Each structure stands twice: as structure tokens, then as C-alpha cells.
């Protein structure tokens, strides 16, 4: 909280010296983080309370004009990913096998190192939750930073790979070679992105302040 100190010195008509000091407290309000983001038309991601057992909730409207949610094949090096379909249906690819999951399946655990992809079904209203093991800020930081890229994730490779590098996310190439995929994000995300002036909008310190 910024504090302003001001002092004035005056003499009264009787010749007395009067010193007045005033403290001014300046209250500032931090901008809160966005609660939700529009992923594509008809698909919204909401960040849950940090006391919640899950990090995000994704709502897919299923409206006729809604776009289909599709998450390209990728994998995580240090985190397991856990999905819980609350309503509707969601197709999840594990390795090279696609399967449709529903609320009856309970939690779907995607082990670290496993290539996976997601897609919604056209016209099916769906709600699912997501978290990671270990449960930390990395997934929230990944999503907030990826949604902050000007023009979207597909508009520019460098800032997207910078977010991937810092968010434990690696793209899976058609021929899955983990060492090559890791080298790819290190070169483009760790070295080239900052060299061209790209910086992450959010970090751990900023999340804890807001």
C-alpha cells in the first residue's frame, strides 16, 4: 500500500512555530484474473476455486452452430492428467486408441509420457473437469498464457512453443520421437521465443498476488 507523507511549517500570529504532518494512504486494486475464456464458439473454459479438487471446467454447448473442441496430440513429461466427464460424452485418444468416455467411467487418468488427444462430439452438450498429478499451478499457467497469445495459439509458433516449454506440454509428431519433440520446444520455446522478444504474461508470482 503506497503511503504519502507531507509536512507543513507555519508561524502563528503570536510567533509560535506549528508543524503539521499528514499521512495519505493510497489504496490500489489489482486487476483480477479472468474467470473464464472462450476456447472456440460454444466452448468455454472456467478456472475453478483453488480449493477445488479440479483446476478447470470445460462447458461444450452442443448447439448446432457450435464449433467442435479438438485438442491435437501431445504429451506431458512431469504430470499425469486427470479428466472427469460430468455430463455428455468426450472422445479421448490414449496412445493411438480413441474411446468415448461418459460420466459412468469416472476419472480418466492419462499417465505422463502418454500421447493423447481430445475431441467433442457434434451436437452433444458436454461438461468435463480437469486436474493434474501433482496438483500445482502449472496447468493454470499454461492455459492462461496460451489464451493470452495475440491472435490465438495457431497465429504464431514461437509464443505457443514458449508456453508449451514452460507448461510441461510437448507436441506429438506423426512419428512419435520424444527426444525430437523435446528438442523442438527447447529450441523454439526456450531459445528463439525470448530472443525475438516474447515473454509469458503470467507466472507463479503473479498468480499468487492476484
Backbone as a ProteinNet text record, in pm:
[ID]
protein_1_A
[PRIMARY]
XXXXXXXXXXXXXXXXXXXXXXXXXXXXXXXXXXXXXXXXXXXXXXXXXXXXXXXXXXXXXXXXXXXXXXXXXXXXXXXXXXXXXXXXXXXXXXXXXXXXXXXXXXXXXXXXXXXXXXXXXXXXXXXXXXXXXXXXXXXXXXXXXXXXXXXXXXXXXXXXXXXXXXXXXXXXXXXXXXXXXXXXXXXXXXXXXXXXXXXXXXXXXXXXXX
[TERTIARY]
84.6	0	88.3	92.6	173.8	127.5	223.7	194.3	264.6	191.2	247.7	256.4	373.5	395	418.7	340.3	359.4	368.2	456.6	479.3	472.6	406	399.1	443.9	513.6	563.3	503.8	442	378.2	409	402.6	413.1	278.4	231.8	104.9	125.8	14.3	21.9	95.7	106.2	178.2	323.6	364.6	503.5	534.9	432.3	456.2	481.1	571.1	602	508.9	437	344.8	388.4	410.5	449.1	334.4	283.2	173.9	224.3	197.7	235.6	109.8	99.5	-18.4	26.2	-34.6	-12.1	-128.8	-98	-202.1	-180.8	-281.1	-275.4	-341.9	-271.1	-323.4	-358	-486.3	-531.6	-536.3	-475.1	-478.8	-544.2	-614.6	-682.6	-615.2	-571.2	-509.8	-617	-582.2	-675.1	-686.2	-807.8	-826.8	-806.6	-775.1	-756.5	-891.2	-896.5	-1022.4	-1067.8	-1196.8	-1250.3	-1266.6	-1296.4	-1319.4	-1272.4	-1253	-1210.1	-1297.9	-1319.4	-1386.3	-1279.9	-1291	-1192	-1218.8	-1337.1	-1390	-1539	-1609.3	-1751.5	-1826.6	-1895.2	-1972.7	-1895.5	-1767.6	-1684.2	-1618.1	-1640.3	-1586.7	-1508.9	-1393.4	-1315.3	-1322.9	-1356.3	-1366.2	-1265	-1194	-1099.8	-1175	-1158.9	-1230.4	-1155.1	-1225.2	-1164	-1042.4	-939.4	-816	-827.8	-938.7	-964.6	-1038.1	-1075.8	-1147.2	-1051.2	-1100.6	-1013.6	-974.2	-1037.5	-1004.8	-962.7	-890.2	-837.2	-933.6	-989.5	-1075.9	-1204.2	-1303	-1426.5	-1447.7	-1471.6	-1496.6	-1642.6	-1711.9	-1851.7	-1861.3	-1919.2	-1941.5	-2092	-2137.8	-2282	-2358.3	-2296.7	-2366.7	-2465.7	-2466.1	-2557.1	-2522.9	-2621.1	-2595.5	-2483.9	-2468.8	-2366.5	-2237	-2227.9	-2106.5	-1994.2	-1872.1	-1756.1	-1719.5	-1649.3	-1605	-1474.8	-1468.2	-1343	-1249.2	-1127.5	-1027.1	-893.1	-833.6	-700.9	-604.2	-507.8	-415.4	-332	-274.5	-194.7	-75.3	-57.4	52.7	78.2	178.7	208	274.6	279.7	337.5	450.7	557.4	675.9	671.7	612.2	621.3	486	375.7	243.4	153	79.6	-35.2	-151.3	-237.6	-355.6	-479.2	-574	-693.4	-817.3	-903.9	-1029.4	-1147.5	-1251.7	-1377	-1491	-1556.9	-1670.9	-1791.9	-1846.7	-1959.9	-2091.9	-2091.7	-2214.6	-2177.2	-2255.8	-2233.6	-2129.3	-2055.1	-1955.3	-1832.2	-1716.9	-1592.3	-1506.4	-1453.5	-1363.2	-1220	-1150.2	-1011.8	-926.5	-815.8	-719.7	-606.4	-579.6	-465.5	-373.3	-250.9	-161.6	-212.5	-266.3	-324.3	-469.6	-527.8	-662.6	-762.8	-868.3	-975.4	-1084.7	-1140.9	-1253.5	-1344.9	-1474.7	-1571.8	-1595.7	-1578	-1595.4	-1720.1	-1784.5	-1906.8	-1891.3	-1987.4	-1978.2	-1965.5	-2019.8	-2013.9	-1870.9	-1778.8	-1640.3	-1561	-1613.1	-1538.1	-1415.5	-1314.1	-1193.2	-1114	-1065.5	-980.5	-839.7	-746.8	-609.1	-523.1	-453.3	-361.8	-219.8	-147.3	-14.3	83	174.3	277.2	352.6	388.9	457.4	365.6	233.3	137	83.5	97.4	40.8	-111.4	-176.3	-322.1	-379.2	-507	-578.8	-723.8	-794.6	-934.9	-1018.1	-1144.5	-1237.3	-1380	-1460.8	-1601.1	-1683.7	-1805.9	-1897.5	-1995.4	-2013.6	-2102.2	-2243.4	-2298.7	-2436.6	-2458.2	-2350.7	-2364	-2316.6	-2407.8	-2369.6	-2282.4	-2167.9	-2070.3	-2007.3	-1984.1	-1911	-1805.8	-1680.9	-1578.6	-1482.9	-1427	-1329.9	-1191.2	-1091	-953.4	-864.1	-766.6	-664.9	-537.3	-432.5	-305.9	-257	-170.5	-97.2	50.5	132.7	97	7.9	-67.1	-158.9	-82.1	-53.2	18.8	-35.1	35.8	-13.7	19.4	95.6	148.5	39.5	-65.9	-173.2	-250	-279.2	-348.4	-262.7	-133.9	-44.1	-41.3	-38.3	-36.7	-158.6	-276.9	-398.4	-406.9	-376.1	-385.4	-288.2	-168.8	-71	-106.6	-158.2	-190.9	-308	-405.3	-519.4	-483.8	-366.1	-323.7	-242.4	-211.3	-134.1	-218.8	-164.4	-238	-265	-391.2	-428.6	-453.7	-428.7	-452.8	-328.8	-337.5	-223	-168.6	-255.1	-211	-156.9	-161.7	-120.5	31.1	102.4	247	310.9	403.6	466	547.1	624.7	720.1	654.5	556.3	495.5	422	364.7	296.4	396.2	511.6	611.8	675.6	678.8	727.5	634.3	503.4	405.6	416.7	432.2	448.9	570.5	682.3	806.2	788.6	728.8	713.2	592.2	506.9	384.8	382.9	498.9	508.1	416.1	422.9	342	430.9	428.7	510.5	422.4	436.6	357.6	403.2	309.4	342.8	343.4	457.3	468.9	404.1	372.7	313.2	394.3	527.3	614.7	666.9	617	643	786.8	867.2	1005.7	1023	1011.8	1015	1136.2	1254.9	1374.9	1368.8	1310.4	1299.2	1193.2	1082.8	975.9	1023.1	1103.2	1157.3	1258.5	1344.2	1440.7	1369.5	1256.5	1179	1131.6	1071.6	1021.2	1134.6	1245.8	1360	1414.7	1432.7	1487.7	1392.2	1265.2	1170.1	1113.1	1088.4	1024.6	1119.8	1234.7	1329.3	1429.8	1479.3	1582.6	1526.7	1455	1415.3	1306	1206.6	1095.1	1142.6	1219.9	1266.7	1364.5	1440.9	1534.3	1458.9	1339.4	1255.7	1164.3	1184.3	1112.8	984.7	952.7	828.8	849.7	748.9	750.7	616.8	618.6	494.4	419.7	289	208.5	192.6	181.2	157.3	269.2	301.7	396	342.9	415.3	369.3	350.5	443.4	434.5	309.1	274.8	156	29	22.8	-95	-114.6	-6.1	-17	-54.2	-20	-54.4	-200.7	-260.2	-395.6	-499.8
-118.6	0	123.7	208.7	329.2	428.8	496.5	597.7	726.1	837.9	969	1049.2	1105.5	1185.6	1329.6	1422.7	1564.9	1642.6	1741.9	1821.5	1969.3	2048.5	2193.6	2263.7	2374.8	2453.6	2593.4	2640.4	2772.1	2842.9	2975.4	3056.6	3121.5	3113.8	3177.1	3326.4	3396.6	3542.4	3579.8	3484.3	3511.9	3468.1	3421.3	3383.3	3239.5	3156.5	3015.3	2935.5	2842.6	2755.2	2633.8	2609.7	2496.9	2406	2279.7	2180.6	2081.1	2067.9	1974.7	1865.8	1743.4	1628.6	1551.4	1514.6	1441.2	1315.4	1204.7	1078	1051.7	1015.1	982.2	839.2	755	616.1	605.1	546.2	530.6	383.7	355.8	218.4	188.2	78.6	37.6	-98.8	-122.6	-250.1	-325.8	-448	-530	-583.6	-590.1	-646.1	-796.5	-844.7	-987	-1064.9	-1191.1	-1277.4	-1310.3	-1326.5	-1368.6	-1503	-1513.4	-1638	-1744	-1700.7	-1798.1	-1742.6	-1833.2	-1798.2	-1872.4	-1808.5	-1875.5	-1948.6	-2079	-2159.4	-2151.2	-2190.3	-2170.3	-2142.2	-2114.7	-2084	-2201.3	-2170.9	-2273.7	-2354.8	-2322	-2395.3	-2294.8	-2311.5	-2219.8	-2296.8	-2241.4	-2298.3	-2204.3	-2258.4	-2180.7	-2233.2	-2140.7	-2179.6	-2190.8	-2302.6	-2329.7	-2271.8	-2260.3	-2212.8	-2299	-2237	-2311.5	-2413.6	-2411.1	-2516.7	-2634.7	-2620.3	-2727.1	-2841.6	-2964.1	-3076.6	-3075.7	-2988.8	-2979.3	-2836.6	-2822.5	-2692.6	-2618.1	-2688.2	-2622.9	-2702	-2629.6	-2692.1	-2645	-2736.8	-2703.3	-2733.2	-2631	-2645.2	-2642	-2744.5	-2753.1	-2747.3	-2643.8	-2617.8	-2724.2	-2778.9	-2874.8	-2811	-2676.5	-2606.8	-2640.3	-2631	-2665	-2583.2	-2456.2	-2371	-2367.9	-2447.9	-2450.4	-2523.7	-2477.9	-2545.1	-2667.9	-2757.1	-2878.5	-2851.6	-2895.7	-2888.1	-2996.8	-2956.3	-3054.5	-3012.8	-3099.5	-3076.2	-3170.5	-3117.5	-3203.4	-3293.2	-3395.1	-3492.2	-3424.9	-3456.3	-3400.5	-3492.7	-3459.3	-3538.1	-3449.6	-3501.1	-3426.6	-3507.9	-3440.2	-3509.7	-3532.9	-3440.4	-3447.7	-3456.6	-3449.1	-3451.1	-3558.2	-3628.7	-3706.2	-3608.7	-3637.4	-3553.9	-3637.5	-3575.4	-3647.4	-3574.4	-3645.3	-3590.4	-3656.4	-3577	-3630.4	-3575.1	-3661.4	-3617.8	-3611.6	-3491.5	-3468.9	-3487	-3449.7	-3456.7	-3479.3	-3557.6	-3577.1	-3681.9	-3658	-3753.2	-3677.7	-3740	-3682.4	-3794.6	-3773.7	-3871.7	-3839.4	-3939.1	-3922.9	-4029.4	-3984.3	-4076.9	-4098.6	-4222.8	-4259.3	-4346.8	-4298.3	-4368.4	-4349.3	-4453	-4441.5	-4488.3	-4509.6	-4565.1	-4460.2	-4441	-4348.6	-4425	-4358.7	-4416.6	-4303.7	-4329.6	-4232.1	-4254.8	-4146.5	-4154.6	-4078.4	-4126.4	-4067.3	-4055.4	-3992.1	-3982	-4117	-4221.1	-4353.2	-4407.5	-4352	-4400.2	-4345.5	-4243.1	-4183.3	-4109	-4097.8	-4026.1	-4105.3	-4032.2	-4090.7	-4036.6	-4122.1	-4079.6	-4101.8	-3995.1	-4001	-3993.8	-4104.3	-4103.3	-4012.7	-3952.9	-3870.7	-3955.9	-3890.6	-3960.8	-4024.2	-4023.5	-4085.5	-3983.2	-4010	-3921.5	-3929.8	-3813.6	-3811.7	-3692.7	-3703.2	-3600.5	-3602.6	-3490.1	-3479.8	-3425	-3468.1	-3404.9	-3425.9	-3323.7	-3331.8	-3390.9	-3429.1	-3484.1	-3375.4	-3361.3	-3258.6	-3276.2	-3165.8	-3166.2	-3226.5	-3262.7	-3324.3	-3225.5	-3183.5	-3095	-3173.6	-3116.5	-3189.2	-3096	-3148.5	-3076.8	-3172.2	-3125.2	-3208.7	-3123.6	-3186.6	-3123	-3180.4	-3102.3	-3145.5	-3106.1	-3191.4	-3160.1	-3235	-3212.8	-3282.3	-3345.5	-3441.1	-3500.6	-3494.3	-3420.6	-3344	-3224.1	-3179	-3066.2	-2938.7	-2857.8	-2732.7	-2626.9	-2512.8	-2402.4	-2416.1	-2518.7	-2524.9	-2534.1	-2612.1	-2626.4	-2495.5	-2428.7	-2299.4	-2198.1	-2193.9	-2102.8	-2133.8	-2262	-2299.5	-2243.4	-2268.1	-2223.3	-2071	-2003.7	-1857.1	-1796.6	-1850.2	-1797.1	-1831.5	-1951.5	-1989.2	-1906.7	-1875.6	-1794.7	-1646.9	-1608.3	-1468.6	-1437.2	-1537.2	-1514.1	-1435.2	-1325.3	-1240.5	-1316.5	-1322.7	-1393.7	-1541.5	-1591.2	-1732.1	-1818	-1939.2	-2030	-2060.1	-2066.6	-2103.3	-1986	-1865.5	-1746.7	-1733.7	-1783.1	-1764.6	-1881	-1947.9	-2066.2	-2034.7	-1925.9	-1900.7	-1881	-1789.6	-1776.2	-1901.4	-1975.6	-2100.2	-2201.4	-2215.3	-2310.2	-2263.1	-2132.1	-2080.4	-2123.9	-2114.3	-2160.1	-2311.1	-2384.6	-2530.1	-2565	-2498	-2528.8	-2510.4	-2398.3	-2368	-2437.7	-2498.7	-2560.9	-2711.4	-2774.7	-2921.6	-2981	-2925.2	-2976.3	-2990.8	-3107.8	-3133	-3181.9	-3124.1	-3170.9	-3310.2	-3390.9	-3525.1	-3522.1	-3551.4	-3553.8	-3681.5	-3683	-3804.4	-3929.9	-3916.7	-4024.9	-3980.8	-4044.8	-4000.5	-4029.4	-3921.8	-3930.9	-3833.1	-3878	-3787.7	-3695.7	-3746.6	-3663.7	-3549.5	-3576.2	-3473.5	-3370.3	-3416.3	-3325.4	-3234.6	-3290.5	-3208.5	-3107.5	-3151.4	-3059.4	-2946.7	-2978.8	-2880.5	-2766.8	-2801.2	-2692.7	-2620.8	-2688.6	-2620.5	-2515.1	-2551.5	-2457.6	-2341.4	-2373.3	-2267.9	-2196.1	-2269.9	-2209	-2147.4	-2211.5	-2162.6	-2063.5	-2090.4	-2004.7	-1896.6	-1937.5	-1840.7	-1744.5	-1793.2	-1706.2	-1584.7	-1600.2	-1481	-1397.2	-1462.6	-1386.7	-1289.9	-1329.7	-1242.9	-1153.6	-1152.7	-1058.9	-1109	-1235.8	-1287.7	-1317.2	-1281.7	-1306.3	-1364.1	-1451.3	-1504.9	-1394.9	-1391.2	-1290.1	-1322.6	-1450	-1491.4	-1582.2	-1568	-1659.1	-1694.4	-1778.4	-1822	-1705.8	-1610.2	-1496.7	-1414.6	-1396.3	-1317	-1388.8	-1519.9	-1594.8	-1580.9	-1583.1	-1576.8	-1436.9	-1333.4	-1196.9	-1166.7	-1230.9	-1194.5	-1290.8
0	0	0	-102.6	-105.9	-0.6	67	168.4	129.1	131.4	101.4	230.3	259.3	379.8	338.4	396	366	496.3	500.4	621.8	586.6	671.8	651.9	779.9	763.5	877.4	868.2	977.7	979.6	1111.3	1106.2	1226.8	1252.5	1378.1	1412.8	1432.6	1453.1	1472.5	1599.8	1691.9	1817.2	1810.4	1694.2	1676.9	1710	1733.6	1763.2	1634.3	1645.9	1532.7	1536.5	1424.3	1416.1	1300.9	1332.1	1230.5	1214.6	1093.2	1065.4	969.5	1007.2	924.1	886.7	759.7	712.4	637.1	675.3	605.6	512.4	389.5	292.5	245.4	269.1	225.4	89.3	-6	-141.2	-162	-177.7	-197.3	-346.3	-385.4	-525.8	-534.8	-642.1	-664.3	-777	-747.8	-851.6	-945.6	-1069.6	-1166.9	-1144.7	-1130.3	-1106.5	-1235.4	-1219.9	-1335.6	-1398	-1529.2	-1592.7	-1536.6	-1509	-1454.2	-1561.9	-1684	-1790.9	-1924.2	-2019.1	-2154.4	-2254.4	-2368.2	-2479	-2559.9	-2567.3	-2639.5	-2789.3	-2829.8	-2964.9	-2946	-3052.5	-3040.5	-2977.3	-2866.7	-2798.7	-2697	-2676.7	-2580.2	-2486.4	-2356.7	-2256.4	-2151.1	-2112.4	-2002.7	-1884	-1767.1	-1643.8	-1542.9	-1478	-1373.1	-1241.2	-1175.1	-1051.4	-932.3	-821	-697.4	-663.7	-610.4	-585.5	-473.7	-401.1	-303.4	-365.9	-494	-563.1	-594.7	-601.1	-638.4	-785.5	-865.9	-1007.9	-1041.8	-1152.4	-1192.5	-1283.1	-1380.9	-1479.6	-1501.8	-1554	-1603	-1745.8	-1836.3	-1976.4	-2008.1	-2059.3	-2099.9	-2251.7	-2309.5	-2454.1	-2476.4	-2544.6	-2552.6	-2630.4	-2734.2	-2818.7	-2913.9	-2921.1	-3012.5	-3157.5	-3246.8	-3387.8	-3451.7	-3408.5	-3469.6	-3388.6	-3283	-3201.1	-3273.9	-3249.9	-3307.8	-3224.4	-3286.4	-3217.8	-3144.1	-3019	-2945	-2995.6	-3030.3	-3070.5	-3013.5	-2935.7	-2878.4	-2948.7	-3025.5	-3100.6	-3009.2	-3067.8	-2992.6	-2925.1	-2797.1	-2719	-2600.2	-2519.7	-2400	-2296.7	-2173.7	-2062.3	-2000.7	-1965	-1914.7	-1764	-1688.2	-1541.8	-1471	-1544.7	-1481.7	-1542.6	-1457	-1503.9	-1521.7	-1618	-1640.4	-1606.6	-1536.9	-1493.1	-1543.6	-1614.2	-1667	-1596.2	-1574.6	-1521.7	-1605.9	-1682.5	-1763.2	-1670.4	-1655.4	-1565.4	-1638.8	-1766.4	-1846.4	-1991.9	-2062.5	-2205	-2236.3	-2345.3	-2393	-2442.4	-2426.6	-2475.6	-2531.6	-2652	-2711.5	-2670.9	-2618.9	-2575.2	-2642.8	-2701	-2759.3	-2660.2	-2626.7	-2543.4	-2626.9	-2647.2	-2739.6	-2880.5	-2939.8	-3074.3	-3077	-2957.8	-2949.1	-2902.7	-2982.9	-2946.7	-2872.6	-2770.6	-2698	-2650.6	-2646.8	-2598.2	-2449.4	-2370.6	-2225.7	-2182.7	-2077.1	-2022.5	-1870.6	-1802.5	-1656.3	-1586	-1645.8	-1583.6	-1573.1	-1651	-1648.7	-1531.2	-1463	-1353.2	-1404.1	-1319.4	-1359.2	-1463.5	-1562.7	-1666.7	-1645.3	-1609.5	-1583.3	-1706.8	-1745.3	-1859.6	-1803.5	-1797.7	-1736.6	-1812.6	-1738.8	-1802.6	-1904.9	-2014.4	-2121.9	-2223.3	-2196.5	-2287.8	-2387.2	-2515	-2617.3	-2608.8	-2610.3	-2602.1	-2678	-2708.7	-2783.5	-2737.1	-2754.9	-2713.7	-2828.3	-2834.4	-2927.4	-2876.6	-2898.4	-2858.5	-2971.7	-2938.9	-3038.8	-3081	-3208.5	-3262.2	-3207.2	-3155	-3107.9	-2970.9	-2900.5	-2768.1	-2661.5	-2575	-2464.5	-2366.6	-2333.7	-2252	-2150.1	-2031.7	-1926.9	-1871.5	-1863.9	-1800.5	-1718.8	-1615.1	-1526.9	-1555.6	-1516.3	-1542.4	-1426.4	-1396.8	-1296.9	-1333.6	-1256.7	-1280.1	-1150.5	-1164.4	-1052.3	-1087.4	-1012.8	-893.6	-926.9	-827.6	-841.7	-807.8	-908.5	-886.5	-981.6	-991.4	-1073.8	-1221.8	-1258.8	-1394.6	-1501.6	-1475.6	-1574.5	-1590.7	-1479.9	-1489	-1563.6	-1533.1	-1603.9	-1752.7	-1787.1	-1928.6	-2000.3	-1945.5	-2013.4	-2018.8	-1908.7	-1908.9	-2009.9	-2017.2	-2112.1	-2256.7	-2280.2	-2418.3	-2469.7	-2381.1	-2423	-2434.5	-2384.8	-2391.3	-2516.3	-2596.5	-2718.5	-2817.5	-2863.4	-2957.4	-3087.5	-3125.4	-3246.7	-3226.3	-3103	-3074.5	-3090.3	-3039.9	-3036.9	-3175.6	-3276.3	-3410.9	-3491	-3431.9	-3506.7	-3514.7	-3414.9	-3412.5	-3337.4	-3400.7	-3342.8	-3217.8	-3219.1	-3111.8	-2975.6	-2961	-2827.9	-2783.4	-2878.3	-2842.2	-2786.4	-2850.5	-2802.5	-2672.1	-2651.1	-2523	-2409.2	-2433.2	-2334	-2315.3	-2424.3	-2415.2	-2329.6	-2354.7	-2282.9	-2132.5	-2093.4	-1951	-1889.3	-1972	-1921.8	-1930.8	-1937.4	-1941.9	-2048.4	-2169.1	-2279.9	-2402.5	-2462.9	-2581.1	-2694.5	-2814	-2928.1	-2969.2	-3012.9	-3062.5	-3214.7	-3275.1	-3420.2	-3475.9	-3606.2	-3666.3	-3638.2	-3641.9	-3595.4	-3458.9	-3353.7	-3217.1	-3176.1	-3166.2	-3122.1	-3006.5	-2882.1	-2767.1	-2763.3	-2796	-2790.2	-2890.7	-3008.7	-3111.5	-3073.4	-3017.1	-2975.3	-2862.2	-2771.2	-2663	-2716	-2807.8	-2868.3	-2942.3	-3004.7	-3080.2	-2990.2	-2873.6	-2788.4	-2715.6	-2690.8	-2629.3	-2724.4	-2850.4	-2949.1	-2972.6	-3000.8	-3036.3	-2914	-2805.2	-2688.8	-2589.4	-2567.1	-2466.4	-2524.1	-2644.8	-2702.3	-2795.4	-2899.5	-3002.2	-2956.4	-2882.6	-2842.2	-2762.4	-2654.7	-2583.1	-2664.4	-2752.9	-2836.6	-2927.3	-2971.4	-3053.4	-2969.1	-2839.1	-2752.8	-2689.5	-2703.8	-2644.8	-2496.4	-2416.2	-2272.9	-2229.7	-2131.2	-2077.2	-2002.7	-2018	-1949.5	-1802.1	-1769	-1631	-1582	-1452.5	-1388.6	-1250.1	-1177.7	-1045.9	-950.3	-954.2	-862.6	-889	-1015.9	-1047.9	-1004.4	-1022.3	-977.9	-827.8	-750.9	-605.6	-557.7	-636.2	-597.1	-621.1	-722.9	-764.1	-709.1
[MASK]
++++++++++++++++++++++++++++++++++++++++++++++++++++++++++++++++++++++++++++++++++++++++++++++++++++++++++++++++++++++++++++++++++++++++++++++++++++++++++++++++++++++++++++++++++++++++++++++++++++++++++++++++++

